[in-house]
Amino acid sequence: MWGILGNLGYRGVAALLVSLLPAEAKRHPRLATYATPFWHVVSAIAEFFAGVLLFYWGFLRYVRGFYLGPGWLYLTAPPSPAIPGSGQRFPAFVGLVGYLSFLFTPFAWLCLYAVVEGVVRALEVAFHGALPGSGPVVLAYKLGQKLRNRVSSRVLEKRLGPPRPDAVASRGHGGLEIVSRSHYPWEPGRVVEVEGELFVVVRVEPVLDGPWLSFRHVLRPLEPGEVIRGQVIRYTGGGEPQDL
């Protein structure tokens, strides 16, 4: 295995690992260089053959254990009143039951999933140009992202401190500065109405408000004749702003 990885090289191994990640993670600049259709197809084919080989290996181990374990003893035991269904009543089904029962094991399901997913991922790349990741890896990535966001939101909530009113102050050249515990979704260039006057958002930045964290929203007045792009937001002096 290490010899195969060594032949692939650093970039090949990195590309195989990146191919398992979800699509949004591959848009990161550091990962985008490794997200190529070729390595996604290689990853999908490797997943397919890994599923097939593991299924075959697990099948042989399971059937061998079935013949040596309680399954064989139950089906081949002599008739006994204390064991319902015992005795050599189904000799032709002994092997068949051992073979088919493997399909109801979680290991077999995992192998079959890898086989099907490998085929689907390869077809997605070939016919749609998509770069899908592996289902279990994507699920683990999503769960980790949710956990990280939950922890980050709790840390942020502690840093923001107790609820408090917004502080609105005038700036030079007719501008405004709104310091709030809330981080309003105002991207630069957005037009905001404050007490009947129109302002343009310049920037939003975190600042210290005593011991707590707040957000400073810097606005400049709307110039005469300036084109309003997008929907105007009405600021009501606290709480969530409303779209006009």
C-alpha positions as CSV (number, residue, x, y, z in Angstrom):
1,M,0.0,0.0,0.0
2,W,2.8,2.4,0.9
3,G,4.5,1.6,-2.3
4,I,1.4,2.5,-4.3
5,L,1.0,5.8,-2.4
6,G,4.7,6.5,-3.0
7,N,4.3,6.0,-6.8
8,L,1.3,8.4,-6.8
9,G,3.4,11.1,-5.3
10,Y,2.4,13.9,-2.9
11,R,0.1,15.7,-5.4
12,G,-1.6,12.4,-6.3
13,V,-2.3,11.4,-2.8
14,A,-3.5,14.9,-1.9
15,A,-5.8,14.9,-5.0
16,L,-7.3,11.6,-4.0
17,L,-8.0,12.9,-0.5
18,V,-9.5,16.1,-1.8
19,S,-11.7,14.2,-4.2
20,L,-13.5,12.7,-1.1
21,L,-14.5,16.1,0.3
22,P,-17.8,17.9,-0.5
23,A,-18.0,20.4,-3.4
24,E,-18.1,23.5,-1.3
25,A,-14.8,22.5,0.4
26,K,-13.1,22.1,-2.9
27,R,-13.7,25.7,-3.8
28,H,-11.2,26.7,-1.2
29,P,-8.1,28.2,-3.0
30,R,-5.7,25.7,-1.3
31,L,-7.8,22.7,-2.3
32,A,-9.0,23.9,-5.7
33,T,-5.7,23.1,-7.4
34,Y,-6.1,19.4,-6.4
35,A,-9.8,19.1,-7.4
36,T,-9.5,17.8,-11.0
37,P,-11.8,15.5,-12.9
38,F,-9.0,13.0,-13.6
39,W,-8.3,12.3,-9.9
40,H,-12.0,12.2,-9.1
41,V,-12.5,9.4,-11.7
42,V,-9.4,7.6,-10.2
43,S,-10.9,8.0,-6.8
44,A,-14.3,6.7,-7.9
45,I,-12.7,3.6,-9.6
46,A,-10.6,2.9,-6.6
47,E,-13.7,3.1,-4.4
48,F,-15.5,0.7,-6.7
49,F,-12.8,-1.9,-6.7
50,A,-12.2,-1.5,-2.9
51,G,-15.9,-2.3,-2.4
52,V,-15.8,-5.3,-4.6
53,L,-12.6,-6.7,-3.0
54,L,-13.9,-6.1,0.5
55,F,-17.2,-7.7,-0.3
56,Y,-15.5,-10.8,-1.7
57,W,-13.1,-11.0,1.3
58,G,-16.0,-10.5,3.8
59,F,-18.1,-13.0,2.0
60,L,-15.5,-15.7,2.3
61,R,-14.9,-15.1,6.0
62,Y,-18.6,-15.0,6.7
63,V,-19.4,-18.3,4.9
64,R,-16.4,-20.0,6.5
65,G,-17.6,-18.9,9.9
66,F,-21.2,-19.9,9.1
67,Y,-20.1,-23.5,8.4
68,L,-18.1,-23.6,11.6
69,G,-20.5,-21.7,13.8
70,P,-24.0,-21.9,15.2
71,G,-25.7,-21.6,11.8
72,W,-24.4,-24.9,10.6
73,L,-25.0,-26.6,14.0
74,Y,-28.6,-25.5,14.1
75,L,-29.4,-26.7,10.6
76,T,-27.6,-30.0,10.9
77,A,-28.4,-31.0,14.5
78,P,-30.4,-34.2,15.0
79,P,-34.1,-33.7,15.8
80,S,-34.8,-32.6,19.4
81,P,-38.0,-31.6,21.0
82,A,-36.2,-28.9,22.9
83,I,-34.9,-27.2,19.7
84,P,-37.8,-26.2,17.4
85,G,-36.8,-26.6,13.8
86,S,-33.8,-28.7,14.5
87,G,-32.7,-31.7,12.4
88,Q,-31.6,-32.2,8.9
89,R,-34.8,-30.9,7.3
90,F,-33.3,-28.4,4.9
91,P,-29.9,-29.9,3.7
92,A,-30.2,-28.2,0.4
93,F,-30.6,-24.8,2.0
94,V,-27.6,-24.9,4.3
95,G,-25.2,-23.3,1.8
96,L,-27.9,-21.0,0.4
97,V,-28.8,-19.6,3.8
98,G,-25.1,-19.0,4.6
99,Y,-24.6,-17.2,1.3
100,L,-27.8,-15.0,1.4
101,S,-27.6,-14.1,5.1
102,F,-24.3,-12.3,4.4
103,L,-26.3,-9.8,2.4
104,F,-28.1,-8.7,5.6
105,T,-24.9,-7.8,7.5
106,P,-23.8,-4.1,7.9
107,F,-20.4,-4.9,6.4
108,A,-22.0,-6.2,3.2
109,W,-24.2,-3.0,3.0
110,L,-21.1,-0.9,3.4
111,C,-19.3,-2.7,0.6
112,L,-22.3,-2.5,-1.7
113,Y,-22.6,1.2,-1.0
114,A,-19.0,1.8,-1.9
115,V,-19.5,-0.1,-5.2
116,V,-22.6,1.9,-6.2
117,E,-21.2,5.2,-5.1
118,G,-18.0,4.6,-7.0
119,V,-20.0,4.0,-10.2
120,V,-22.3,7.1,-9.6
121,R,-19.3,9.4,-8.9
122,A,-17.5,8.3,-12.0
123,L,-20.7,8.9,-14.1
124,E,-21.2,12.3,-12.5
125,V,-17.7,13.4,-13.6
126,A,-18.0,11.9,-17.1
127,F,-21.5,13.2,-18.0
128,H,-22.1,16.3,-15.8
129,G,-18.6,17.5,-15.1
130,A,-19.4,17.5,-11.4
131,L,-16.8,16.7,-8.7
132,P,-18.9,14.9,-6.0
133,G,-17.3,13.7,-2.8
134,S,-17.8,10.5,-0.9
135,G,-21.0,10.2,1.1
136,P,-19.5,9.2,4.5
137,V,-16.8,11.9,4.2
138,V,-19.3,14.5,3.2
139,L,-21.6,13.6,6.1
140,A,-18.7,13.7,8.6
141,Y,-17.6,17.1,7.1
142,K,-21.1,18.5,7.5
143,L,-21.5,17.3,11.0
144,G,-18.1,18.7,11.9
145,Q,-19.0,22.0,10.3
146,K,-22.3,22.2,12.3
147,L,-20.5,21.4,15.5
148,R,-17.8,24.0,14.8
149,N,-20.5,26.6,14.0
150,R,-22.4,25.8,17.2
151,V,-19.3,26.2,19.3
152,S,-18.4,29.4,17.5
153,S,-21.9,30.8,18.0
154,R,-21.7,30.0,21.7
155,V,-18.3,31.7,22.1
156,L,-19.6,34.7,20.1
157,E,-22.7,34.9,22.2
158,K,-20.6,35.1,25.4
159,R,-18.4,37.8,23.9
160,L,-21.4,39.9,22.8
161,G,-22.6,40.0,26.4
162,P,-26.1,41.1,27.5
163,P,-28.7,42.8,25.3
164,R,-28.2,46.6,25.0
165,P,-29.6,49.3,22.8
166,D,-27.8,50.5,19.6
167,A,-25.6,53.6,19.8
168,V,-26.1,55.9,16.8
169,A,-23.5,58.8,16.4
170,S,-22.9,61.3,13.7
171,R,-19.7,61.3,11.7
172,G,-18.0,63.9,9.6
173,H,-19.5,64.9,6.3
174,G,-23.0,63.9,7.3
175,G,-22.2,60.2,7.9
176,L,-23.5,58.0,10.7
177,E,-22.0,55.3,12.9
178,I,-24.2,52.6,14.4
179,V,-22.6,50.5,17.1
180,S,-24.8,47.5,17.8
181,R,-24.6,44.1,19.5
182,S,-26.2,42.7,16.4
183,H,-24.2,42.1,13.2
184,Y,-26.6,43.5,10.6
185,P,-26.3,41.8,7.2
186,W,-25.3,45.0,5.5
187,E,-22.7,44.5,2.8
188,P,-20.8,47.6,1.5
189,G,-22.8,49.6,-1.0
190,R,-26.2,48.7,0.5
191,V,-28.6,51.7,1.0
192,V,-30.1,52.1,4.5
193,E,-32.8,54.5,5.5
194,V,-32.3,56.1,8.9
195,E,-35.1,58.5,10.1
196,G,-36.1,59.3,6.6
197,E,-32.6,59.9,5.3
198,L,-30.7,57.6,2.9
199,F,-27.2,56.4,3.7
200,V,-24.8,54.0,2.0
201,V,-23.0,51.3,4.0
202,V,-19.2,51.8,3.9
203,R,-18.0,49.0,6.1
204,V,-19.0,46.8,9.1
205,E,-16.3,46.0,11.6
206,P,-16.0,44.4,15.1
207,V,-15.1,46.8,17.9
208,L,-14.8,46.5,21.7
209,D,-17.8,48.1,23.6
210,G,-16.4,48.2,27.1
211,P,-15.8,44.5,28.1
212,W,-18.1,43.3,25.3
213,L,-17.9,42.8,21.6
214,S,-20.0,45.0,19.3
215,F,-20.2,45.8,15.6
216,R,-19.6,49.2,14.1
217,H,-21.7,50.0,11.0
218,V,-20.2,53.0,9.2
219,L,-22.5,54.8,6.7
220,R,-22.1,57.8,4.4
221,P,-24.9,60.0,3.1
222,L,-26.3,59.1,-0.3
223,E,-25.0,61.5,-2.9
224,P,-27.5,63.4,-5.1
225,G,-28.1,61.6,-8.3
226,E,-26.4,58.4,-7.0
227,V,-28.1,55.2,-8.3
228,I,-29.6,53.0,-5.6
229,R,-28.7,49.4,-6.3
230,G,-30.7,46.7,-4.6
231,Q,-33.5,47.1,-2.0
232,V,-33.4,49.9,0.5
233,I,-33.2,48.8,4.2
234,R,-35.2,50.7,6.8
235,Y,-33.3,51.0,10.1
236,T,-35.8,51.3,13.0
237,G,-33.4,52.3,15.7
238,G,-32.8,48.8,17.3
239,G,-33.6,45.2,16.6
240,E,-33.5,43.8,13.1
241,P,-33.7,46.3,10.3
242,Q,-36.6,45.9,7.8
243,D,-36.5,45.8,4.0
244,L,-38.6,48.4,2.3
